[in-house]
Every structure is written in structure tokens, then in C-alpha cells.
Amino acid sequence: MKRFFIFLIILLFSVWIGVEIATDPGYVLITRHKLAIEMPLWLALIGFLLSFIVVYFLIRTIHYFGLLPKRWHTWLQNKQKQKQISIEDQTLFATLYQKPPDWNIVLNALPQLEKRSWLSEEQIQTLEHDSYAGLLQEALNTNLGKFEEKWQQLPHRLKKAPFFLNFYIQGLIQYQETEKAEELTRKLLKKHWLAPLVHSYGLIRSIQPERQLAYAEKWLKSHPHDPDLLLSLGRICKQLQLWGKARDYLEAGLTQNPSNPESYQELGELFEALGEPTEALQAFKKALKIRVDVCIAESKINY
């Protein structure tokens, strides 16, 4: 509707101009010495308008061609920059897909990777996680000193992450730093109840397993149906040769999580210790079947 009114106003104005020109066209007289030019007023206005348009576009054209050298130089710079970025991208790709990966190089490349649009923030975080995990694993395979040194170099925020906390505990267990591992795990669980740490607590072969069992049974009052805690209790009781309690805890854990191969494995070892080979064989078979089923399922997903 608005456009219609604008069009109507323009049309009426044009008609009015046309009537005025037809009624009284007026004239413009230009004299120079003996030269005189006379023309209708409307023709003079049109000529002036056309002259203005021609001069305007002429100035624009001159300005455009005047900027050509600068634009050409800018284009060459951008082309060179794109070429440099392309080379850097290829280098970064080679870094990421190097086999075996050099985690130090990947870690040092992260600031450059963050500037690339072809990697999401989540992918950057995954690369950082994998890099530090890889460096920790390399240090763990060397010696305890290197492992401790690399752990201290880990960013503070990653030291709080459940994965890296459990990784550190597992490293201490591997190098038989059992008392340190037990105390640290216990303190961490007091602050945050994390399943990986609960699981690892049962793997610690403390020189004071009775005290370890007392702490775990105290936690059971708050977490009576936790399958990881029940598995850990079963393992600690096995270490103490409390066969009846160990069996009860392991079977209770299987009630909560019947597809846990570790519980069946522990139960099989318990039956072996009790001289019950038939029951032990059945438990080992169940553990093996679950692990095989998991491998088949994972291979199908990867395929």
C-alpha cells in the first residue's frame, strides 16, 4: 500500500510537470559575445542533469584506475598469505597424523590449531587431552621419576579431571607406591565420589588392608548399591582371605552389574583358592564371553 501511494504521488507530480511545461515551457538564453543559445527550460535542466551524471562517473572511473596499483599489491599480499596458510595447514595435518604421534609436537601446535576454522573447540580439547595422556603414558613406561615430573607439568585444571586423577593413581599402583595411592584416593573420594577412583581403590595392595577394608565398608553405608565399590570390597576381602565376605561382595556387585567381566574373573580366582574348580571354570567362562562380546560389538562399530 505504501509503494502504491509513492507511485501515485510520482505519477501526479509528473503529470503536473508535463502540464506546466506545455502551458509555459519557459526558456534559457546563453550568450557569449555574438553567440546566443536559446532553449526550453526543461531541456536545459535535462542537459544539466546529464552533464552532472557524466562528470560524476568520469571522476569515479579515474579514481578506480588510480587505485588499481594499490589493489593489485593487496591482492598479491593476500595470495601470498593464503599460500603460507595452506603450507602451515599441510604441516599441521602432517603433525596430527604422524605415526607414532609425537605428543610434544602436537601440544606445541595447539595454539596454531586453535586459529584454524577446520577444527572445533571440542576437537581441540580432545587433542589436548590425548596429548597429555600420551605424554603421561610415555613417562609411565620410563620410570616413576619421569612420571611424577610429567604429572607436575600437567595443567591444574586437568589434574582435577577424573580421567587424569585415575591415571595418576594407576601409575602409583604400577610402581607399588601403594600407601601414597591409598591415601590420595581416599582423600579424593571424600571430596568427590568418582567411579574410576572407587574401582582403583580395590586394586591398591595396601600394607594395611584391614584399614582399607574399614574405610570401604564405611563408604558402603552411603553407597550400598555401587557395583564398583562392591567389586573393590570383594578384592580387598580376597587379599585378606576373607573368602565368605569376598564372595558375598562380588556376587552383590554382579547383581548390580551382571555384565562386569572383572567381577566374574575375581569370583573365578576366589573359587580356585577355595578348591572349587567347576565353579571357577564357570566364572572364567562368563568373564571371557563378556569380553569377547564387547570386542565383537566394538569391531562392528569401528567397521
N, C-alpha and C positions, 0 to 999 in steps of 0.2 A: 504493500500500500504506500509506503514511504517513497519507494522508487517511482511509483506511478505519479505522485504529486510533483516530484522533482522533474520528471519528464514533461508533465503538463505545464509547469512554470517555464521551462526552457522553450517549449513549443510556443506558448503565448508571447514570450519575450521576442522570439524570432519573428513571429507574425507582426508584432508591433514595430520592430526594426524595419521589416520589409515595407510596411505601410508608410513609415516616416521617410524612408529613402525614396519611395515612389512619389510621395507628396512634395517633399522638399529635399532633394538629394544634396544640396549644398555643393561647394566646390573648394578646391585648394589651388592657390596660384603661387607658383615658384618662379622668381625672376632672377636672372644673373646677367648683368649688363644688358645686352639686347635680346637675350634668350629668355623666353617665358614659357612655362609649362603649366597648363591648367587641366585639372582632372576632378572627377567627382570625389566628394569627401570619403565615401565608403571604400572607393578604390585606393585612395591614399592610405587609409587605415589598414587595408589588407596588405598593401605593399610594405608598409612599415613592419607589420607583424611577420611577414615572410622574411624580410631582411634581418629581423632580430633572431629568428629561428636559424637562419643560415649562419650568421655570425657566431651564435652560441655553439652550434655543432662544429664549426670550424675551430673554435678555441678548444673544445673538448678533444678534437682529433689531434691537434698539435700537442696538447698536454699528454695524451695517451702515448703518442710516439716518443715524447720526451722521456717518459718513464720506462720505455722498453729496455734500455741497458740495465737499469736497476732491477727490473722484474726478471730479466734473464739471469742476472747474477744470483738473485734469491732462489730461482728455480734450480740452478746448478748446486747451490748450497744444500737445498732440501734433498736433491737427488743423492748427493754425496752422503748426507746424514742418513737417508733411508738405506743406502748401501752398507754403511757402517753398522746400523741397527740389524740389518739382515745377517751380517757376518757375526755379530755378537749373539744373535738368536741361534745361529748354527752352532756356535761354540757352547752355548748354554745347553742346547739339546744334546750335544756330544757328552757334556758333563753329566747330565741327568741319566743318560742311558749307557754310561760306561760300565763295563762288566769286567771284574767285580767293581762295585762303586767305590770311589774314594770319598768317604763321608766328609772329610775336612774340606775338600774342594767344593762339594755340594753345599756345605754350610756357609762357606765364604761367598758362594754365588747367590745366596738367598736375597741380599739387598738388591741385586740386579734383577732377579726373578720377580720381585715384588712390583717392579715398574712395568712388567710385561702384561699386556691385556689378555694374553692367551692362557694365563694361569689364574684361577680363582683364589680367593683368600683361604678357602678350605684346603685347596691343593698345596698352597704354600705352608700351611700349618702341618699338613701331613708330611711334607718333605722335611720340615724342621724336626718333627717327631722321629721320623725314620733315621735322620742323620745322627741325632744324639743317641738314639737306641743302638745304631750301628757302631758308633764310637765307644759306647759303653761295653758292647759285646766284644769288640776287639781288645779293649783293656782287660775285660774279664778273662779272656783267653790268654792273656800275658802273665799277669801276677796281681796279687792283692794291692800292692802299692800303686800300680798303674790304674787299677780300678778305682781306688779311693781318690786318686788325683783327678781322674776324669769326672767322677761324681761331684767333686768340689767345683769343677768348671761348669757344671750344668746350671742354666738359668734358674733363679729362685722359684719362679712360677712353675717350672717343670718338676722341680723337686717335690712340689706339693701334689702333683698328678698321681693318681692311683697306680697307673702303669709303671712309672719310674720308681715310685716308692717300693712297689713289689719287686721290681728289677733289682734294686739295691739290696733288699732283704735276701733275695735268691742268691745274689753274689756273695753276701756274707755267709750264707749257709754252705755254698760251694767251697769256700775257703775255711770252713769249720770255725768261723767266728760266731759260735752258737750263742754265747751269753750276750754279746752285743746285739745279735739279731733278735733274740728273745725279748730283751729289754726294750729295744726300739719298736718292735712290732706291738708289744703290749701298750706302750705309750701312745702309739698311733691309733690303736683300736679304742683306746679310752676317749680319744677326741672324735674319731670318725670310724664308724663301723663299715669296713670295706671288705667285700667278699674275697678278693685276691689275697689280702693280708690274713684273713681268717684261715684261708686254705694253706697259706705258707706257714702259719703258726704250728700246724701239725707236722710239718716237715723238719722243724728245728729239733735236733738231738741234744737237748739241754743236759748239762751235768746235774741239774736238779729237776728231773721230770715230775717229781711229786708236786713241787711248787707250780710247775707249768700246768699240771692237771687241775690243781686247785683254782687257778685263775680261769681256766677254760670252763670248768664246771660252774663257776660263779657267773660267767657270761651266759651260760645255758639258761639261767633263770629268766634273763631278759630276752633271749633268742632261742626258745625251746624247739623251734621247727626249722632252724637254719641248717641246710644239708652240709654246707662247708664246715660249720662248727662241729657237727656230729661226726663227720669224717675225721677232722683233726683230733677230736676226743678219742675216736677209735684207734688212731695211730699212736697217740700218747699212751693209752692203756696197753697197747701191744708192746711198746717199749718197756713198760713196767711189768709186762707179763700178767696183766690182769685180764685174762682171756675172756672171762664171762662178761665183764663190763665192755671190753673191746667189741665183742660180738654184738652186744645189745646196741651200742652206739652205731656201729656200721650198718646193722640191719635197719635201725631207725632212720639213718641217713638215706638208705635205699628206698624207704617208704616215701620220703620227701622227694627224692630224685632217683627214680628207678633206672635211669639211663646213664648213670655215672660209672664208667669203667674202672675208675680208681678204687671205688668202694668195693667192687667185686674182686679186684686184684688184692686189696688188703684182706678181704674176707678169705680168699683162697690161701694166702700166706698164713693166716691165723689157723685155718683147718689143717694145713700141713704141720704147723707147730704142735697141734693137738693130736697128730697122728690119725687124721681122718682124710685119707687120700681121695675117696669118692666125692665127698663134699667139696674138697679143694679143687678137684678137676672140674666139677660143675661150675664153680665160681670163676675159675680161669677161662672156661669156655664162654661164659656170658660176657666177661670183660673183653675177650678177643672179638666176639661177634659185634659188640657195640662199636669197637674201634674200627673194624672192617666196614661196618655200615656207614660210619661217619666219613671214612676215606672215599667210599663209593659216591656218597652224596656230594662231597666237595669236588670230586673229579667231574661229576655231571655238571655242576655249576660252572666250573672253570672251562669246561668244554663248550 
